Amino acid sequence: MNNRDAVPFLPHNSGDLPFWHPDSSFQRSGHWLRHSYAVDRLSRPDGSNRAAGDYRATCGPAAFAAATAMGVDDALPYFPAVELQSFTTRLDMQRALAEAGHRYTREAELWPVSGLCLLQLTGAWMRGEAALKHAHWIAVLGEYVFDIKWNGWLPRDNWEDVVLNGLLESRPGASGWRIEVGYELSMHSSRFA
């Protein structure tokens, strides 16, 4: 018996939405295996182990690599400012997406179905440019989030409980978070390893 036979609700090539999509029959089924199956097959970008350590890649290039199926080393040339600053601005990300040939739709304060999301950690620093140092990029695919702070993919609920709460706790004076902007990209089920 192969894995597909053991999990009968997995979509076949029947025209159903890709199984990572939140409206697919796979996700709507609520079967407990859906997260294990998806997270196990979502691949981390090559080089993310170094990026998660003391490597020069910040969350922006790492999220870009995860969303575009690139390695971190391949993504870094699209972010020349990473050597000069410890954050990636929206303009930096838009420039990188355009230079890499990725079409996107930018939506303020909207969580994408698939693509990139810039989060703003809120606190007293919200006045002026200091807010940029408290922003964080993630990649999103359906209800799964890639975060370099975790160095992998997690279901969004688990990511919020573990990674996002850890980020907030590590910043004295943090009062919460909000979605700054979402970038919707074309990502397909081939994104799964």
Residue frames relative to the residue before (quaternion, step in Angstrom):
aa qw qx qy qz dx dy dz
M 1.0000 0.0000 0.0000 0.0000 0.00 0.00 0.00
N 0.2675 -0.7656 0.5589 0.1731 3.57 -0.78 0.96
N 0.7315 -0.4558 0.2941 0.4130 3.55 -1.31 0.28
R 0.6305 0.5395 -0.3352 0.4461 3.60 1.02 -0.73
D 0.6554 0.5077 -0.3165 0.4610 3.58 1.02 -0.77
A 0.6546 0.5286 -0.3108 0.4422 3.58 1.07 -0.73
V 0.7568 0.2565 -0.1510 0.5820 3.60 1.17 -0.52
P 0.1869 -0.8667 0.4509 0.1030 3.58 0.29 1.29
F 0.6505 0.5446 -0.3379 0.4076 3.64 1.09 -0.43
L 0.4665 0.6765 -0.4648 0.3296 3.61 1.20 -0.14
P 0.4589 -0.6943 0.4700 0.2940 3.58 -0.84 0.91
H 0.2802 -0.7123 0.6185 0.1776 3.49 -1.13 0.74
N 0.6866 -0.4418 0.3349 0.4703 3.60 -1.15 -0.25
S 0.2844 0.7916 -0.4870 0.2353 3.55 0.78 1.08
G 0.6242 -0.5420 0.3468 0.4431 3.59 1.21 0.22
D 0.4217 0.6862 -0.4774 0.3512 3.58 1.28 0.08
L 0.6178 -0.5136 0.4267 0.4153 3.56 -1.25 0.35
P 0.6184 -0.5220 0.4033 0.4271 3.62 -1.14 0.43
F 0.5964 -0.6388 0.3418 0.3456 3.57 -0.92 0.83
W 0.6259 0.5391 -0.3551 0.4376 3.64 1.13 -0.38
H 0.5524 0.6280 -0.3939 0.3813 3.60 1.18 -0.46
P 0.5229 -0.6823 0.4027 0.3142 3.64 -0.80 0.96
D 0.7092 0.4368 -0.2687 0.4838 3.62 1.15 -0.45
S 0.4516 0.6819 -0.4691 0.3331 3.61 1.21 0.11
S 0.6204 -0.5400 0.4037 0.4007 3.57 -1.19 0.44
F 0.5797 0.5927 -0.3635 0.4249 3.58 1.13 -0.63
Q 0.7322 0.4058 -0.2388 0.4921 3.60 0.80 -0.97
R 0.6579 0.5184 -0.3164 0.4453 3.60 0.96 -0.81
S 0.5652 0.6215 -0.3909 0.3761 3.59 1.12 -0.55
G 0.3063 -0.7817 0.4911 0.2323 3.58 1.13 -0.60
H 0.3484 0.7517 -0.4974 0.2570 3.61 1.22 0.13
W 0.5424 -0.6685 0.4050 0.3081 3.56 -0.85 0.95
L 0.6401 0.5492 -0.3331 0.4214 3.62 1.11 -0.51
R 0.5004 0.6969 -0.4317 0.2783 3.60 1.14 -0.43
H 0.6759 0.4837 -0.3091 0.4623 3.61 0.92 -0.80
S 0.6459 0.5150 -0.3236 0.4614 3.56 0.92 -0.86
Y 0.6619 0.5181 -0.2969 0.4531 3.55 0.91 -0.96
A 0.7028 0.4698 -0.2715 0.4600 3.59 0.87 -0.96
V 0.6957 0.4779 -0.2918 0.4499 3.59 0.75 -1.03
D 0.6222 0.5492 -0.3332 0.4475 3.57 1.07 -0.72
R 0.7516 0.4061 -0.2109 0.4751 3.59 1.05 -0.70
L 0.5648 0.5527 -0.4051 0.4598 3.59 1.22 -0.18
S 0.2531 -0.7986 0.5277 0.1404 3.55 -0.65 1.03
R 0.4392 -0.6397 0.5624 0.2856 3.51 -1.22 0.65
P 0.5559 -0.5889 0.4480 0.3788 3.58 -1.11 0.51
D 0.5463 -0.5742 0.4852 0.3695 3.58 -1.09 0.67
G 0.7873 0.2976 -0.2382 0.4846 3.56 -0.96 0.88
S 0.4722 0.6936 -0.4497 0.3061 3.60 1.19 -0.05
N 0.5608 0.5855 -0.4044 0.4233 3.62 1.11 -0.43
R 0.6661 0.4707 -0.2962 0.4970 3.59 0.99 -0.83
A 0.6486 0.5300 -0.3194 0.4431 3.58 0.98 -0.85
A 0.6579 0.5102 -0.3130 0.4572 3.59 1.02 -0.72
G 0.6700 0.4707 -0.2939 0.4930 3.60 1.19 -0.44
D 0.7952 -0.2875 0.2249 0.4842 3.54 -0.84 -0.98
Y 0.3095 0.7687 -0.4856 0.2784 3.56 1.22 0.50
R 0.5663 -0.6486 0.3918 0.3241 3.60 -1.10 0.54
A 0.5282 0.6267 -0.4234 0.3861 3.63 1.21 -0.09
T 0.2507 -0.7507 0.5948 0.1411 3.53 -0.95 0.92
C 0.7571 -0.3850 0.2558 0.4617 3.58 -1.28 -0.06
G 0.6125 0.5820 -0.3547 0.4005 3.63 1.02 -0.70
P 0.7206 0.4137 -0.2647 0.4894 3.63 0.65 -1.01
A 0.6363 0.5270 -0.3392 0.4498 3.62 1.03 -0.71
A 0.6568 0.4840 -0.3112 0.4873 3.62 0.96 -0.81
F 0.6087 0.5471 -0.3353 0.4666 3.59 1.05 -0.81
A 0.6560 0.5084 -0.3088 0.4645 3.60 0.91 -0.92
A 0.6703 0.4960 -0.3066 0.4589 3.60 0.90 -0.87
A 0.7003 0.4804 -0.2729 0.4519 3.60 0.92 -0.89
T 0.7611 0.3727 -0.1946 0.4939 3.59 1.07 -0.67
A 0.4331 -0.7221 0.4320 0.3230 3.58 1.34 0.09
M 0.4299 0.6590 -0.4857 0.3807 3.58 1.04 0.85
G 0.4998 -0.5709 0.5303 0.3782 3.50 -1.32 0.11
V 0.6228 -0.5478 0.3899 0.3999 3.59 -1.15 0.50
D 0.6453 0.5190 -0.3321 0.4515 3.62 0.93 -0.81
D 0.6594 0.4985 -0.3042 0.4734 3.59 1.07 -0.70
A 0.6655 0.5137 -0.2971 0.4528 3.58 1.13 -0.64
L 0.5906 0.6416 -0.3629 0.3283 3.60 0.99 -0.79
P 0.6378 0.5328 -0.3687 0.4165 3.68 0.87 -0.67
Y 0.6193 0.5399 -0.3473 0.4522 3.61 1.18 -0.39
F 0.7255 0.3629 -0.2061 0.5472 3.58 1.33 -0.17
P 0.0498 -0.8477 0.5275 0.0254 3.62 0.52 1.11
A 0.6357 0.5536 -0.3359 0.4201 3.64 1.09 -0.57
V 0.4897 0.6829 -0.4363 0.3217 3.62 1.21 -0.28
E 0.6076 0.5547 -0.3484 0.4492 3.58 1.18 -0.48
L 0.7396 0.4292 -0.2100 0.4739 3.59 1.14 -0.68
Q 0.7982 0.1604 -0.0653 0.5769 3.58 1.14 -0.55
S 0.4483 -0.7144 0.4752 0.2506 3.56 -1.13 0.55
F 0.7097 0.3851 -0.2606 0.5292 3.60 1.18 0.37
T 0.3294 -0.7117 0.5869 0.2014 3.54 -1.32 0.39
T 0.2967 -0.7637 0.5501 0.1617 3.57 -0.68 1.08
R 0.6641 -0.4615 0.3865 0.4434 3.56 -1.31 0.13
L 0.6474 0.5165 -0.3244 0.4570 3.59 0.95 -0.83
D 0.6109 0.5393 -0.3448 0.4659 3.61 1.02 -0.77
M 0.6874 0.4817 -0.2858 0.4623 3.59 0.89 -0.95
Q 0.6545 0.5081 -0.3192 0.4599 3.59 0.91 -0.84
R 0.6349 0.5202 -0.3219 0.4719 3.57 1.02 -0.80
A 0.6588 0.5090 -0.3061 0.4617 3.60 0.94 -0.91
L 0.6522 0.5105 -0.3188 0.4608 3.59 0.91 -0.87
A 0.6689 0.4981 -0.2976 0.4647 3.59 0.93 -0.92
E 0.6805 0.4915 -0.2936 0.4574 3.60 0.88 -0.92
A 0.6930 0.4456 -0.2743 0.4960 3.59 1.09 -0.63
G 0.5211 -0.6840 0.3835 0.3369 3.60 1.29 0.03
H 0.4839 0.6574 -0.4439 0.3696 3.60 1.14 0.53
R 0.2883 -0.7345 0.5884 0.1767 3.53 -0.86 0.98
Y 0.0047 -0.8021 0.5958 -0.0402 3.53 -1.05 0.76
T 0.2619 -0.6893 0.6433 0.2060 3.48 -1.41 0.25
R 0.2270 -0.7813 0.5715 0.1068 3.55 -0.80 1.04
E 0.0121 -0.7970 0.6021 -0.0457 3.56 -0.82 1.09
A 0.3835 -0.7229 0.5275 0.2281 3.58 -0.66 1.10
E 0.8776 0.0526 -0.0608 0.4726 3.53 -1.10 0.87
L 0.5818 0.5767 -0.3743 0.4346 3.61 1.09 0.62
W 0.3877 -0.6959 0.5628 0.2208 3.57 -0.94 0.98
P 0.3416 -0.7634 0.5029 0.2182 3.64 -0.61 1.02
V 0.5202 -0.5766 0.5137 0.3646 3.55 -1.29 0.34
S 0.7757 -0.1069 0.0655 0.6185 3.57 1.03 -0.79
G 0.5406 0.6072 -0.4480 0.3720 3.53 -0.78 1.04
L 0.6615 -0.4812 0.4030 0.4105 3.52 -1.03 -0.90
C 0.1052 -0.7849 0.6094 0.0404 3.52 -1.13 0.67
L 0.1965 -0.7538 0.6180 0.1063 3.55 -0.95 0.95
L 0.1594 -0.7898 0.5903 0.0496 3.53 -0.65 1.18
Q 0.2060 -0.7440 0.6201 0.1398 3.53 -1.15 0.65
L 0.2602 -0.7238 0.6188 0.1594 3.54 -0.76 1.07
T 0.2637 -0.8082 0.5119 0.1236 3.56 -0.67 1.08
G 0.2425 0.7369 -0.6016 0.1902 3.51 -1.22 0.68
A 0.7866 -0.3240 0.2363 0.4695 3.54 -1.29 -0.27
W 0.6217 0.5821 -0.3270 0.4096 3.59 1.17 -0.51
M 0.4400 0.7452 -0.4318 0.2541 3.62 1.21 -0.07
R 0.6139 0.5304 -0.3634 0.4580 3.61 1.20 -0.15
G 0.8482 0.1628 -0.1240 0.4885 3.58 -0.79 1.00
E 0.7875 -0.3599 0.2543 0.4308 3.52 -1.36 -0.32
A 0.4949 0.6699 -0.4305 0.3477 3.60 1.19 -0.31
A 0.5580 0.6192 -0.3883 0.3930 3.60 1.14 -0.55
L 0.5992 0.5883 -0.3599 0.4066 3.61 1.06 -0.71
K 0.6609 0.5074 -0.3072 0.4598 3.58 1.08 -0.66
H 0.7135 0.3767 -0.2344 0.5423 3.56 1.31 -0.14
A 0.4763 0.6088 -0.4655 0.4310 3.55 1.14 0.75
H 0.1166 -0.8065 0.5792 0.0228 3.58 -1.14 0.58
W 0.2734 -0.7667 0.5675 0.1241 3.57 -0.91 1.06
I 0.0007 0.7604 -0.6494 -0.0021 3.54 -1.16 0.77
A 0.3521 -0.6667 0.5979 0.2722 3.55 -1.33 0.27
V 0.1626 -0.7878 0.5917 0.0532 3.56 -1.09 0.79
L 0.0534 0.7554 -0.6519 0.0383 3.55 -1.07 0.83
G 0.7943 -0.1135 0.0230 0.5963 3.55 -0.17 1.29
E 0.7673 -0.3011 0.2288 0.5179 3.55 -0.74 -0.99
Y 0.5639 0.5882 -0.3829 0.4352 3.59 1.23 0.45
V 0.1946 -0.7845 0.5867 0.0508 3.52 -1.06 0.90
F 0.1829 -0.7248 0.6505 0.1345 3.55 -1.06 0.84
D 0.0404 0.7789 -0.6223 0.0661 3.54 -0.81 1.05
I 0.4524 -0.6990 0.4852 0.2670 3.57 -0.77 1.03
K 0.5740 0.5835 -0.3826 0.4286 3.59 1.16 -0.46
W 0.6967 0.3797 -0.2389 0.5598 3.59 1.23 -0.49
N 0.2304 -0.7937 0.5045 0.2501 3.55 1.24 -0.66
G 0.7540 0.2614 -0.2258 0.5588 3.51 0.89 1.00
W 0.5838 -0.5620 0.4657 0.3556 3.50 -1.40 -0.11
L 0.0160 -0.7732 0.6339 -0.0069 3.54 -1.15 0.73
P 0.5458 -0.5339 0.4935 0.4166 3.59 -1.21 0.31
R 0.6302 -0.5887 0.3450 0.3705 3.58 -0.97 0.83
D 0.6472 0.5241 -0.3357 0.4401 3.63 0.87 -0.86
N 0.6747 0.4779 -0.2935 0.4799 3.58 0.94 -0.88
W 0.6194 0.5421 -0.3353 0.4583 3.57 1.03 -0.78
E 0.6601 0.4986 -0.3146 0.4655 3.60 0.90 -0.89
D 0.6744 0.5134 -0.2969 0.4397 3.59 0.91 -0.93
V 0.7889 0.3471 -0.1621 0.4805 3.57 0.83 -0.99
V 0.7957 0.3509 -0.1807 0.4595 3.57 0.47 -1.20
L 0.7052 0.4590 -0.2825 0.4607 3.58 0.72 -1.02
N 0.6550 0.4906 -0.3214 0.4764 3.60 0.91 -0.81
G 0.6219 0.5316 -0.3375 0.4656 3.61 1.08 -0.66
L 0.6292 0.5239 -0.3288 0.4707 3.58 1.03 -0.78
L 0.6741 0.4936 -0.2966 0.4627 3.58 0.90 -0.90
E 0.6673 0.5054 -0.3020 0.4561 3.59 0.95 -0.85
S 0.6654 0.5140 -0.3058 0.4468 3.58 1.12 -0.61
R 0.7019 0.4213 -0.2563 0.5140 3.60 1.25 -0.17
P 0.3230 -0.7543 0.5377 0.1937 3.59 -0.29 1.21
G 0.7912 0.2898 -0.2278 0.4880 3.56 -0.88 0.93
A 0.4556 0.6733 -0.4681 0.3465 3.61 1.24 0.00
S 0.1907 -0.8057 0.5547 0.0827 3.56 -0.93 0.93
G 0.7811 -0.2150 0.1488 0.5670 3.61 1.22 -0.21
W 0.3439 -0.7096 0.5642 0.2446 3.55 -1.21 -0.53
R 0.0565 -0.7647 0.6393 0.0583 3.50 -1.36 0.32
I 0.5077 -0.6008 0.5103 0.3477 3.52 -1.29 0.34
E 0.3010 -0.7511 0.5653 0.1606 3.54 -0.73 1.09
V 0.7707 -0.1962 0.1841 0.5776 3.58 0.78 -1.08
G 0.1884 -0.7554 0.6159 0.1205 3.54 -1.21 0.63
Y 0.1860 -0.7571 0.6180 0.1012 3.54 -1.11 0.76
E 0.2255 -0.7795 0.5757 0.1003 3.54 -0.49 1.24
L 0.0430 -0.7928 0.6075 -0.0226 3.58 -0.75 1.13
S 0.4920 -0.6166 0.5115 0.3409 3.53 -1.25 0.32
M 0.1169 0.7634 -0.6218 0.1300 3.55 -0.49 1.25
H 0.1919 -0.8122 0.5459 0.0736 3.56 -0.81 0.96
S 0.6910 -0.4717 0.3392 0.4300 3.54 -1.28 0.22
S 0.5241 0.6118 -0.4260 0.4118 3.62 1.18 -0.23
R 0.4887 0.6559 -0.4233 0.3896 3.58 1.29 -0.17
F 0.6109 0.5392 -0.3407 0.4690 3.55 1.24 -0.43
A 0.4643 -0.6859 0.4916 0.2687 3.56 -1.00 0.89
